[in-house]
Amino acid sequence: MTANRRRFLLPCLALLPALSHAAPPAVPQWGRFETSVTNRTAYADPFRDVSLAAAFTGPAGRTVTCPGFHDGGTTWKVRFVPDRPGIWRYAVTFSDGSKGAAGRFRCVRGGIPGLVDTYEANPTWFGFRGGGAVLVRSFHVGDRFFAGNWPAARRKAFLDWAGRQGYNMLSVASHYLNRDQSGRGRGWDTPDLWPLDPAEWRRMEAILDDLARRRILVYPFAGLFGQGSDFPTARADQELYVRTVVARIGPYWNVLFNVAGPEPLIKARQFRHAMGPDDVNRLGALIARLDPFEHLLSVHNASGNDPFRRERWSNFVTLQGGKGDDLAKLRAFLAANRTPGKPLYAQEVFWPGNKYHGRLGDEQIRKKAYVLLLSGATINYADMAGNSSSGYSGSMDPADRVPSRHDAIKKVWDFFEKTGFGTMAPRQDVVTRGTCLAQPGRRYLVYLDEGGTVDVKVPPGTYAVEWIDARDTTARRSGGETRTGRGLAAPDGKDWLLRLVRK
């Protein structure tokens, strides 16, 4: 665990009161523990007049403090995600001294891979906290996804398809707040999370629960403070809203956080002139400070470099740009935004069918996918027919799908997932051309989009040379051995992958 994420583990609290000897309930590691507390005090405003907090002490004596939330009527709740097997004890307290609660539960190993995070051993990539790297296969969907007036059967059919296709993350518009604009969120009955209404939050959580069961990660395209939405602008309300997000959604292992979007710095009117650079930084710092689970956090940016990539609250780089099929410009754009210790999420970089991304045929899709992945970028893909709310990404209607687009990217992802990418990072400095991902001194993977000859700077040793046909990665040719990495020539002028492995 990196140093800036260790505040998840706080000093041990005093010994909790004696607890019942009844067998404690079992909760899977990285799963969600939840308990309810009844408070019959008649508050004028239960969201503001009182607050609830809980301290959880784990089997190693570590303690985590997290907020609770009002869930309607006389019911308050606390949620928590345990990171270590064993007995956890908790104490729940109200700020006004009303009767709280205490208890315990047993964390057991389960099938959840871990809280989505950066991959600690190689933060070029996303991973799971305490676990391995994950090849995120993200797909962008429109404003109707959480809507109550989009039939549940269609949502299920779409998710069944996404699972078969290999997608494991959704970038979702109108997630926390409705993007109330014609052709976007207007008319879709998405959960209205502000002003606070527990029933609306429960509607959203039911769908998040399904995504967690399906092992699908979630990126909120518009963030907590979304374009064209009714987000709170008063600072006290913003903090209350963020605390509620952290209390209710924070214990989900499969969510990433996003401050605002899309494009808060260039859409002032659509953010009610309440989301300039200082606001993004202030809210980013607020979210990071209030989140005891330390979810990954970023902001959706306009085309160009990520202006927040070096901020302490930002855990991953979010990019829009590099559109079209100029692969050299794409490599340079990605390299300029690579930030030590932070994965690079190509959020709005690779959207086939979008009017701003040019005409991308299957060949261009394949080539761009290789360059993105070997540049260390995580791809958010799309299938559009105009703007970001059009085509299959917008409708999620199978009749709008362009199957070849999905098959083209799937073939590249399927190959790349088996390369051992988690041990490798971009190394353009060791090749004379192409795109290179490497574990220096051990193995190298180079993509040449037009064949030709490449020199690879390698430490002394003997390396096995293999050429892999980028159009059909099952077709491979031995290139013998090399000790210098120089003058390695592709079999023809089409696109090839070169793999060097030290013997």
Secondary structure, DSSP 8 states (H G I E B T S, - for coil): --GGGGGGSB-----------S---EEETTS-EEEEEE-----S-TTTS--EEEEEE-TTS-EEEEE-EE-STTEEEEEE---SSEEEEEEEEETT----EEEEEEEE--S----EEE-TT-TTSEEETTS-B---EEEEE-TTTT-TTS-HHHHHHHHHHHHHHT--EEEESSSSS---STTTTTT------SS--HHHHHHHHHHHHHHHHTT-EEEETT-SEETTS----SHHHHHHHHHHHHHHHTT-TTB-EESEES-TTT-TGGGTT---HHHHHHHHHHHHHH-TT---EE----BBS-TTTTSTT--SEEEE---SS-HHHHHHHHHHH-BTTB-EEEEES--TTBTTS----HHHHHHHHHHHHHTTEEEEE---SBSTTSHHHHH--GGG--HHHHHHHHHHHHHHHTTTGGG-EE-GGGBSSSEEEEETTTEEEEEETT--EE-B---SS-EEEEEEETT-TT-EEEEEEESS--SEE-SSSS-EEEEEEE-
